């Protein structure tokens, strides 16, 4: 079992967490102006890099807080975790 390092609770088993997708995706400034194609791109298209990737995670079975993490998509290693609103460490 992989341990996920929660910034508040410390390392916990991965079954306590929920993946929330790519981190740092800004909500559209004027959502009403987006076409259906633009909305589809915003909702469904995300980066899919090989290597370090910034993601959002929620500690759903613990403190229930959201946080960001930089995880290596090849090795699954969590390289860093940081609270929402903080800079990547």
N, C-alpha and C positions, 0 to 999 in steps of 0.2 A: 504494500500500500504506500502511496506517495504522501508525503507530508507537505501541506501548504502552509506557508508562514503568514498567519494573520497579523497585521500591524498592531492589533489590540490584544489578542489572546495568545499569540505565539504559534508555534507549529501545531497543526491539527491534521487529522486524517482527511484525505481528499473528499470522502463521502459527506463531509459537513459543509461543503461549498457548492456554489452554483456559478457556472461560467456565464458572464454577461456580455461577451463579444469584445470587439476592438475598443480600446480606450481612446479618449481624446477625439471623438467624432462630434463635431459641433452641429447642433440643431440648426436647421435653415433659418436665416434671418426673417424671411417673409414666406412662411409655409403656404399661404393662400396663393402665392404667385407661381408655385411649382406645378409643372405638368405631371400627368400620370407617369410618364417616363422618368422625369426627375425624381419623383417620390420613390419609384421602384429602385432607382440607382441608390438613393439615400438609404432605403431600408435594407436592401438585399446585397449590395455590392460592398465588399470590404477587402482590405489588403490581405494577402495570404503569403507572407514571406517565409523564406527558409532562414532560420536563425532567430535572433531576439525579436520579440513582438510585444507591444504594450497591450494589455488586456484588462477588462473589468471583471472583478470577482465579488461575490457576496458570501459572507459567512452565515449561511442560512440556519445552520443547526447550532450556532454559537451566539456571538454578539449581534448578529443580524445586520452588520454594517457592510457597506460597499467599500471596496478599495481597488487600487490599480496594482498591477504586477507586470514586470517584464519577464517573460518566460521564453525559453529557447524552444522553438517548434520542432527541432530535430531531437533533442535529448529530453525534453519536457522539464528541464531544470528551471526552477524559479531563480532568476538572477537577482531580482530586487522586488520589494513590495513597498508601496507608499500610499498614504491616505489621499482621498479625493481632494483636489485643490492644491496638493503639494507637488513639487517638482520631482521627477524621477531621480532616484538616488543611484 
